[in-house]
Amino acid sequence: MRYDERTKKEYEKLTAGLKKVAEALLTNPILFATHPAKKIAHVLGVGETMIIRFAKAIHYEGFSALQTDVQRSLLTIRSPENKRADQHPFSGIMESDSDNITQIAGHLDWAVAEKIVDCLVEAEAINVIGYYQSFAYAHWFTVLLNTLLGNTTLYRPETDIGMTKRGSGQCVVIFSYYRYALGTIRLAEEARANGNQVIVITDSGSSPVVDFADHVLVIPISQKSVLEKGPVTFSVLNSLLLHVAQRIDKLDLINPANNYYIQ
């Protein structure tokens, strides 16, 4: 059994810390194939013993055995050195984004995504929340979702005073990425207390906001760079929006022409 199969099989049994290592391995196996345990631990912000404990938790004798398996599994994957010599650096970045999207698409729980679409379509009202770097995702998602459903608002922390509406007809969508803003956690807790449907889109199943969610879609991006998270996140949101549009038979509203000079 390969490293990825072992990780998925044992995932639910792992502690929160070990799940963080598991998610990093699944989304960035090259990190584990090319660096010692100490370096991996530094990148992930955990102790070196956590990396070793993880290897044993998925039934390897130690980290070296895990690393050997990862290296063997990656032998057929194209390395960065194999890219065209004449490729422009800008093009290389876009290709890297594309590779990230393709890789992470294979690790997303699409059954959860389907439940999220159901929740959005059936909601009486939707409030979308995103602090700091997540605000861009929240704003973009709000605009397009409101175009489709007409019942979506963006939470504005500078003027709004928390989650005040009660009932399961109220749907709250929260974007929460590392380092996990305290404001979003507080709002998720309030929404849960009000009986709202809480949807969380995050980068880790062990993020603190998960405890208050009804539906959690994990986009397992092990790197902490906002620039790497952006393209993947927007691609996932594209998928959700297109499925919402399909469900309500309004695919034409995704790109309305009546608001533009060029029809």
Buried (B, 14 or more C-beta within 10 A) or exposed (E): EEBBEBBBEBBEEBEEBBBBBBBBBBBBBEBBBEBEBEEBBEBBEBBBEBBBBBBBBBEBEEBEBBBEBBBEBBEEEEEEEEEEEEEEEEEEEEBBBEEBBEBBBEBBBEEBBBBBBBBBBEBEBBBBBBBEBBBBBBEBBBEBBBBBBEBBEBBEBEEBEEBEBEEBBBBBBBBBBBEBBEBBBBBBBBBBEBEBBBBBBBBBBBBBBBEBBBBBBBBBBBBBEBEBBBBBBBBBBBBBBBBBBEBEEBEEBBEEEEEEEEE
